[in-house]
Amino acid sequence: MENPPLLLVSDIDRIVARTNSTGTRAQRHEIPLAALGEPRSLEILRALFFELLRRC
């Protein structure tokens, strides 16, 4: 894949997700690991894995 629709990286402090689906605007989401259990963080991750990847 030359240009993946989802790039997900993490380190000891955060998770960074970049989306680049065809026909949509590229987005960047940064989630601190300390906030991983918060509703908004979980909403972002669920959308990335279950909605964005379902389109691929």
PDB file of N, CA, C and O in Angstrom:
ATOM      1  N   MET A   1       0.831  -1.174   0.000  1.00  0.00           N
ATOM      2  CA  MET A   1       0.000   0.000   0.000  1.00  0.00           C
ATOM      3  C   MET A   1       0.874   1.235   0.000  1.00  0.00           C
ATOM      4  O   MET A   1       1.689   1.423   0.903  1.00  0.00           O
ATOM      5  N   GLU A   2       0.717   2.050  -0.971  1.00  0.00           N
ATOM      6  CA  GLU A   2       1.495   3.276  -1.028  1.00  0.00           C
ATOM      7  C   GLU A   2       0.984   4.335  -0.049  1.00  0.00           C
ATOM      8  O   GLU A   2       1.775   5.038   0.579  1.00  0.00           O
ATOM      9  N   ASN A   3      -0.315   4.444   0.076  1.00  0.00           N
ATOM     10  CA  ASN A   3      -0.900   5.480   0.905  1.00  0.00           C
ATOM     11  C   ASN A   3      -2.013   4.855   1.748  1.00  0.00           C
ATOM     12  O   ASN A   3      -3.172   4.868   1.333  1.00  0.00           O
ATOM     13  N   PRO A   4      -1.684   4.305   2.926  1.00  0.00           N
ATOM     14  CA  PRO A   4      -2.700   3.599   3.711  1.00  0.00           C
ATOM     15  C   PRO A   4      -3.771   4.558   4.233  1.00  0.00           C
ATOM     16  O   PRO A   4      -3.478   5.720   4.511  1.00  0.00           O
ATOM     17  N   PRO A   5      -5.018   4.075   4.368  1.00  0.00           N
ATOM     18  CA  PRO A   5      -6.092   4.931   4.856  1.00  0.00           C
ATOM     19  C   PRO A   5      -5.970   5.250   6.345  1.00  0.00           C
ATOM     20  O   PRO A   5      -6.578   6.206   6.826  1.00  0.00           O
ATOM     21  N   LEU A   6      -5.190   4.458   7.071  1.00  0.00           N
ATOM     22  CA  LEU A   6      -5.030   4.681   8.503  1.00  0.00           C
ATOM     23  C   LEU A   6      -3.589   4.396   8.901  1.00  0.00           C
ATOM     24  O   LEU A   6      -3.059   3.320   8.626  1.00  0.00           O
ATOM     25  N   LEU A   7      -2.967   5.365   9.545  1.00  0.00           N
ATOM     26  CA  LEU A   7      -1.633   5.193  10.106  1.00  0.00           C
ATOM     27  C   LEU A   7      -1.779   5.378  11.606  1.00  0.00           C
ATOM     28  O   LEU A   7      -2.224   6.431  12.063  1.00  0.00           O
ATOM     29  N   LEU A   8      -1.411   4.371  12.368  1.00  0.00           N
ATOM     30  CA  LEU A   8      -1.563   4.397  13.815  1.00  0.00           C
ATOM     31  C   LEU A   8      -0.216   4.106  14.447  1.00  0.00           C
ATOM     32  O   LEU A   8       0.378   3.056  14.202  1.00  0.00           O
ATOM     33  N   VAL A   9       0.266   5.033  15.257  1.00  0.00           N
ATOM     34  CA  VAL A   9       1.547   4.859  15.943  1.00  0.00           C
ATOM     35  C   VAL A   9       1.354   5.194  17.415  1.00  0.00           C
ATOM     36  O   VAL A   9       0.436   5.925  17.787  1.00  0.00           O
ATOM     37  N   SER A  10       2.233   4.650  18.240  1.00  0.00           N
ATOM     38  CA  SER A  10       2.155   4.962  19.662  1.00  0.00           C
ATOM     39  C   SER A  10       3.551   4.934  20.267  1.00  0.00           C
ATOM     40  O   SER A  10       4.476   4.325  19.732  1.00  0.00           O
ATOM     41  N   ASP A  11       3.667   5.609  21.391  1.00  0.00           N
ATOM     42  CA  ASP A  11       4.879   5.544  22.194  1.00  0.00           C
ATOM     43  C   ASP A  11       4.434   5.395  23.643  1.00  0.00           C
ATOM     44  O   ASP A  11       3.291   5.011  23.891  1.00  0.00           O
ATOM     45  N   ILE A  12       5.282   5.680  24.581  1.00  0.00           N
ATOM     46  CA  ILE A  12       4.912   5.444  25.979  1.00  0.00           C
ATOM     47  C   ILE A  12       3.961   6.501  26.539  1.00  0.00           C
ATOM     48  O   ILE A  12       3.463   6.350  27.654  1.00  0.00           O
ATOM     49  N   ASP A  13       3.705   7.560  25.787  1.00  0.00           N
ATOM     50  CA  ASP A  13       2.854   8.642  26.269  1.00  0.00           C
ATOM     51  C   ASP A  13       1.560   8.842  25.503  1.00  0.00           C
ATOM     52  O   ASP A  13       0.607   9.399  26.048  1.00  0.00           O
ATOM     53  N   ARG A  14       1.497   8.398  24.242  1.00  0.00           N
ATOM     54  CA  ARG A  14       0.345   8.761  23.424  1.00  0.00           C
ATOM     55  C   ARG A  14       0.136   7.802  22.259  1.00  0.00           C
ATOM     56  O   ARG A  14       1.011   7.011  21.907  1.00  0.00           O
ATOM     57  N   ILE A  15      -1.047   7.900  21.680  1.00  0.00           N
ATOM     58  CA  ILE A  15      -1.401   7.212  20.439  1.00  0.00           C
ATOM     59  C   ILE A  15      -1.707   8.314  19.432  1.00  0.00           C
ATOM     60  O   ILE A  15      -2.457   9.244  19.731  1.00  0.00           O
ATOM     61  N   VAL A  16      -1.128   8.211  18.249  1.00  0.00           N
ATOM     62  CA  VAL A  16      -1.387   9.180  17.187  1.00  0.00           C
ATOM     63  C   VAL A  16      -1.960   8.420  15.999  1.00  0.00           C
ATOM     64  O   VAL A  16      -1.373   7.446  15.527  1.00  0.00           O
ATOM     65  N   ALA A  17      -3.104   8.875  15.526  1.00  0.00           N
ATOM     66  CA  ALA A  17      -3.759   8.260  14.376  1.00  0.00           C
ATOM     67  C   ALA A  17      -3.926   9.309  13.291  1.00  0.00           C
ATOM     68  O   ALA A  17      -4.378  10.425  13.550  1.00  0.00           O
ATOM     69  N   ARG A  18      -3.559   8.939  12.077  1.00  0.00           N
ATOM     70  CA  ARG A  18      -3.743   9.805  10.912  1.00  0.00           C
ATOM     71  C   ARG A  18      -4.610   9.057   9.916  1.00  0.00           C
ATOM     72  O   ARG A  18      -4.321   7.917   9.552  1.00  0.00           O
ATOM     73  N   THR A  19      -5.673   9.710   9.484  1.00  0.00           N
ATOM     74  CA  THR A  19      -6.565   9.098   8.495  1.00  0.00           C
ATOM     75  C   THR A  19      -6.344   9.756   7.146  1.00  0.00           C
ATOM     76  O   THR A  19      -6.024  10.942   7.060  1.00  0.00           O
ATOM     77  N   ASN A  20      -6.519   8.970   6.099  1.00  0.00           N
ATOM     78  CA  ASN A  20      -6.321   9.493   4.749  1.00  0.00           C
ATOM     79  C   ASN A  20      -7.152   8.678   3.761  1.00  0.00           C
ATOM     80  O   ASN A  20      -6.621   8.168   2.774  1.00  0.00           O
ATOM     81  N   SER A  21      -8.428   8.556   4.018  1.00  0.00           N
ATOM     82  CA  SER A  21      -9.311   7.789   3.143  1.00  0.00           C
ATOM     83  C   SER A  21      -9.613   8.566   1.871  1.00  0.00           C
ATOM     84  O   SER A  21      -9.667   9.796   1.878  1.00  0.00           O
ATOM     85  N   THR A  22      -9.806   7.847   0.800  1.00  0.00           N
ATOM     86  CA  THR A  22     -10.163   8.462  -0.470  1.00  0.00           C
ATOM     87  C   THR A  22     -11.489   9.194  -0.335  1.00  0.00           C
ATOM     88  O   THR A  22     -12.454   8.642   0.193  1.00  0.00           O
ATOM     89  N   GLY A  23     -11.540  10.414  -0.803  1.00  0.00           N
ATOM     90  CA  GLY A  23     -12.762  11.187  -0.787  1.00  0.00           C
ATOM     91  C   GLY A  23     -13.051  11.908   0.522  1.00  0.00           C
ATOM     92  O   GLY A  23     -14.100  12.538   0.659  1.00  0.00           O
ATOM     93  N   THR A  24     -12.144  11.826   1.480  1.00  0.00           N
ATOM     94  CA  THR A  24     -12.335  12.530   2.747  1.00  0.00           C
ATOM     95  C   THR A  24     -11.101  13.366   3.057  1.00  0.00           C
ATOM     96  O   THR A  24     -10.025  13.151   2.498  1.00  0.00           O
ATOM     97  N   ARG A  25     -11.277  14.308   3.945  1.00  0.00           N
ATOM     98  CA  ARG A  25     -10.170  15.168   4.362  1.00  0.00           C
ATOM     99  C   ARG A  25      -9.294  14.404   5.367  1.00  0.00           C
ATOM    100  O   ARG A  25      -9.818  13.752   6.269  1.00  0.00           O
ATOM    101  N   ALA A  26      -7.984  14.481   5.217  1.00  0.00           N
ATOM    102  CA  ALA A  26      -7.064  13.832   6.153  1.00  0.00           C
ATOM    103  C   ALA A  26      -7.235  14.441   7.543  1.00  0.00           C
ATOM    104  O   ALA A  26      -7.425  15.648   7.688  1.00  0.00           O
ATOM    105  N   GLN A  27      -7.165  13.589   8.557  1.00  0.00           N
ATOM    106  CA  GLN A  27      -7.310  14.039   9.930  1.00  0.00           C
ATOM    107  C   GLN A  27      -6.191  13.458  10.785  1.00  0.00           C
ATOM    108  O   GLN A  27      -5.607  12.427  10.452  1.00  0.00           O
ATOM    109  N   ARG A  28      -5.902  14.140  11.896  1.00  0.00           N
ATOM    110  CA  ARG A  28      -4.913  13.671  12.861  1.00  0.00           C
ATOM    111  C   ARG A  28      -5.548  13.697  14.240  1.00  0.00           C
ATOM    112  O   ARG A  28      -6.114  14.708  14.657  1.00  0.00           O
ATOM    113  N   HIS A  29      -5.449  12.582  14.941  1.00  0.00           N
ATOM    114  CA  HIS A  29      -5.977  12.474  16.294  1.00  0.00           C
ATOM    115  C   HIS A  29      -4.832  12.052  17.208  1.00  0.00           C
ATOM    116  O   HIS A  29      -4.101  11.111  16.901  1.00  0.00           O
ATOM    117  N   GLU A  30      -4.679  12.746  18.323  1.00  0.00           N
ATOM    118  CA  GLU A  30      -3.666  12.387  19.301  1.00  0.00           C
ATOM    119  C   GLU A  30      -4.360  12.115  20.633  1.00  0.00           C
ATOM    120  O   GLU A  30      -5.080  12.964  21.158  1.00  0.00           O
ATOM    121  N   ILE A  31      -4.131  10.923  21.165  1.00  0.00           N
ATOM    122  CA  ILE A  31      -4.765  10.519  22.416  1.00  0.00           C
ATOM    123  C   ILE A  31      -3.676  10.213  23.438  1.00  0.00           C
ATOM    124  O   ILE A  31      -2.914   9.263  23.258  1.00  0.00           O
ATOM    125  N   PRO A  32      -3.592  10.999  24.504  1.00  0.00           N
ATOM    126  CA  PRO A  32      -2.637  10.670  25.561  1.00  0.00           C
ATOM    127  C   PRO A  32      -3.054   9.347  26.223  1.00  0.00           C
ATOM    128  O   PRO A  32      -4.245   9.114  26.429  1.00  0.00           O
ATOM    129  N   LEU A  33      -2.108   8.501  26.548  1.00  0.00           N
ATOM    130  CA  LEU A  33      -2.453   7.233  27.165  1.00  0.00           C
ATOM    131  C   LEU A  33      -3.159   7.431  28.498  1.00  0.00           C
ATOM    132  O   LEU A  33      -3.958   6.586  28.901  1.00  0.00           O
ATOM    133  N   ALA A  34      -2.881   8.527  29.187  1.00  0.00           N
ATOM    134  CA  ALA A  34      -3.562   8.818  30.446  1.00  0.00           C
ATOM    135  C   ALA A  34      -5.058   9.047  30.231  1.00  0.00           C
ATOM    136  O   ALA A  34      -5.844   8.887  31.164  1.00  0.00           O
ATOM    137  N   ALA A  35      -5.459   9.417  29.016  1.00  0.00           N
ATOM    138  CA  ALA A  35      -6.860   9.688  28.697  1.00  0.00           C
ATOM    139  C   ALA A  35      -7.509   8.551  27.913  1.00  0.00           C
ATOM    140  O   ALA A  35      -8.598   8.719  27.364  1.00  0.00           O
ATOM    141  N   LEU A  36      -6.858   7.414  27.860  1.00  0.00           N
ATOM    142  CA  LEU A  36      -7.341   6.317  27.021  1.00  0.00           C
ATOM    143  C   LEU A  36      -8.724   5.818  27.428  1.00  0.00           C
ATOM    144  O   LEU A  36      -9.499   5.403  26.566  1.00  0.00           O
ATOM    145  N   GLY A  37      -9.049   5.848  28.696  1.00  0.00           N
ATOM    146  CA  GLY A  37     -10.345   5.361  29.161  1.00  0.00           C
ATOM    147  C   GLY A  37     -11.465   6.377  29.087  1.00  0.00           C
ATOM    148  O   GLY A  37     -12.607   6.052  29.411  1.00  0.00           O
ATOM    149  N   GLU A  38     -11.173   7.585  28.673  1.00  0.00           N
ATOM    150  CA  GLU A  38     -12.206   8.619  28.583  1.00  0.00           C
ATOM    151  C   GLU A  38     -13.131   8.357  27.401  1.00  0.00           C
ATOM    152  O   GLU A  38     -12.694   7.834  26.375  1.00  0.00           O
ATOM    153  N   PRO A  39     -14.401   8.714  27.535  1.00  0.00           N
ATOM    154  CA  PRO A  39     -15.374   8.431  26.471  1.00  0.00           C
ATOM    155  C   PRO A  39     -14.972   8.963  25.093  1.00  0.00           C
ATOM    156  O   PRO A  39     -15.157   8.261  24.098  1.00  0.00           O
ATOM    157  N   ARG A  40     -14.436  10.166  25.006  1.00  0.00           N
ATOM    158  CA  ARG A  40     -14.066  10.728  23.700  1.00  0.00           C
ATOM    159  C   ARG A  40     -12.930   9.934  23.064  1.00  0.00           C
ATOM    160  O   ARG A  40     -12.940   9.709  21.854  1.00  0.00           O
ATOM    161  N   SER A  41     -11.959   9.511  23.853  1.00  0.00           N
ATOM    162  CA  SER A  41     -10.841   8.716  23.332  1.00  0.00           C
ATOM    163  C   SER A  41     -11.341   7.391  22.786  1.00  0.00           C
ATOM    164  O   SER A  41     -10.935   6.969  21.703  1.00  0.00           O
ATOM    165  N   LEU A  42     -12.211   6.738  23.523  1.00  0.00           N
ATOM    166  CA  LEU A  42     -12.763   5.463  23.075  1.00  0.00           C
ATOM    167  C   LEU A  42     -13.626   5.640  21.821  1.00  0.00           C
ATOM    168  O   LEU A  42     -13.628   4.783  20.937  1.00  0.00           O
ATOM    169  N   GLU A  43     -14.347   6.738  21.752  1.00  0.00           N
ATOM    170  CA  GLU A  43     -15.169   7.038  20.566  1.00  0.00           C
ATOM    171  C   GLU A  43     -14.296   7.180  19.323  1.00  0.00           C
ATOM    172  O   GLU A  43     -14.638   6.657  18.262  1.00  0.00           O
ATOM    173  N   ILE A  44     -13.183   7.876  19.447  1.00  0.00           N
ATOM    174  CA  ILE A  44     -12.257   8.052  18.318  1.00  0.00           C
ATOM    175  C   ILE A  44     -11.693   6.712  17.881  1.00  0.00           C
ATOM    176  O   ILE A  44     -11.695   6.406  16.689  1.00  0.00           O
ATOM    177  N   LEU A  45     -11.210   5.909  18.816  1.00  0.00           N
ATOM    178  CA  LEU A  45     -10.612   4.611  18.463  1.00  0.00           C
ATOM    179  C   LEU A  45     -11.633   3.666  17.850  1.00  0.00           C
ATOM    180  O   LEU A  45     -11.326   2.968  16.884  1.00  0.00           O
ATOM    181  N   ARG A  46     -12.825   3.635  18.391  1.00  0.00           N
ATOM    182  CA  ARG A  46     -13.872   2.778  17.803  1.00  0.00           C
ATOM    183  C   ARG A  46     -14.187   3.203  16.372  1.00  0.00           C
ATOM    184  O   ARG A  46     -14.329   2.361  15.485  1.00  0.00           O
ATOM    185  N   ALA A  47     -14.294   4.492  16.155  1.00  0.00           N
ATOM    186  CA  ALA A  47     -14.587   4.982  14.808  1.00  0.00           C
ATOM    187  C   ALA A  47     -13.465   4.611  13.847  1.00  0.00           C
ATOM    188  O   ALA A  47     -13.727   4.219  12.710  1.00  0.00           O
ATOM    189  N   LEU A  48     -12.227   4.730  14.293  1.00  0.00           N
ATOM    190  CA  LEU A  48     -11.097   4.389  13.426  1.00  0.00           C
ATOM    191  C   LEU A  48     -11.106   2.919  13.039  1.00  0.00           C
ATOM    192  O   LEU A  48     -10.945   2.581  11.867  1.00  0.00           O
ATOM    193  N   PHE A  49     -11.293   2.053  14.014  1.00  0.00           N
ATOM    194  CA  PHE A  49     -11.186   0.628  13.737  1.00  0.00           C
ATOM    195  C   PHE A  49     -12.439   0.017  13.140  1.00  0.00           C
ATOM    196  O   PHE A  49     -12.342  -0.886  12.308  1.00  0.00           O
ATOM    197  N   PHE A  50     -13.596   0.478  13.536  1.00  0.00           N
ATOM    198  CA  PHE A  50     -14.815  -0.188  13.091  1.00  0.00           C
ATOM    199  C   PHE A  50     -15.497   0.499  11.922  1.00  0.00           C
ATOM    200  O   PHE A  50     -16.196  -0.163  11.156  1.00  0.00           O
ATOM    201  N   GLU A  51     -15.320   1.791  11.759  1.00  0.00           N
ATOM    202  CA  GLU A  51     -15.979   2.469  10.645  1.00  0.00           C
ATOM    203  C   GLU A  51     -15.021   2.732   9.492  1.00  0.00           C
ATOM    204  O   GLU A  51     -15.336   2.423   8.343  1.00  0.00           O
ATOM    205  N   LEU A  52     -13.868   3.293   9.783  1.00  0.00           N
ATOM    206  CA  LEU A  52     -12.916   3.600   8.730  1.00  0.00           C
ATOM    207  C   LEU A  52     -12.386   2.337   8.064  1.00  0.00           C
ATOM    208  O   LEU A  52     -12.339   2.265   6.836  1.00  0.00           O
ATOM    209  N   LEU A  53     -11.995   1.362   8.835  1.00  0.00           N
ATOM    210  CA  LEU A  53     -11.430   0.148   8.245  1.00  0.00           C
ATOM    211  C   LEU A  53     -12.479  -0.709   7.556  1.00  0.00           C
ATOM    212  O   LEU A  53     -12.141  -1.498   6.673  1.00  0.00           O
ATOM    213  N   ARG A  54     -13.740  -0.573   7.937  1.00  0.00           N
ATOM    214  CA  ARG A  54     -14.812  -1.320   7.273  1.00  0.00           C
ATOM    215  C   ARG A  54     -14.953  -0.875   5.819  1.00  0.00           C
ATOM    216  O   ARG A  54     -15.357  -1.664   4.964  1.00  0.00           O
ATOM    217  N   ARG A  55     -14.619   0.393   5.535  1.00  0.00           N
ATOM    218  CA  ARG A  55     -14.719   0.919   4.165  1.00  0.00           C
ATOM    219  C   ARG A  55     -13.626   0.402   3.242  1.00  0.00           C
ATOM    220  O   ARG A  55     -13.755   0.473   2.020  1.00  0.00           O
ATOM    221  N   CYS A  56     -12.565  -0.113   3.817  1.00  0.00           N
ATOM    222  CA  CYS A  56     -11.408  -0.547   2.999  1.00  0.00           C
ATOM    223  C   CYS A  56     -11.694  -1.871   2.299  1.00  0.00           C
ATOM    224  O   CYS A  56     -10.840  -2.384   1.575  1.00  0.00           O
TER     225      CYS A  56
END
